[in-house]
Amino acid sequence: MDAGAERRLDVNDVISVRAPDGEELAFKVVALLEDEEEGDAYAVLLNESEDGEESFIVTDPYGNLLEDEELAQNVLDDYLEFDEEIPENGEL
């Protein structure tokens, strides 16, 4: 994975992740989430395959995959819940 950089990710940044089968997948940052109480920050990234299938990953702000799968799922769930609340026109 092209991650672990010293630069923080930003929305629309793209990083490459090597799948277990060796294929390189491009994931685009779709959201940056911060927990102000805990001081933690996460990036939610999306890969859309040619057949329209979506895959998500969750990283720290520098593109390092989260090792805690439960935490990653909680962050993804929060993002998906928030994303459903945004109207089609993107205005809140």
Order of alpha helices (4+ residues) and beta strands (2+ residues): beta-beta-beta-beta-alpha
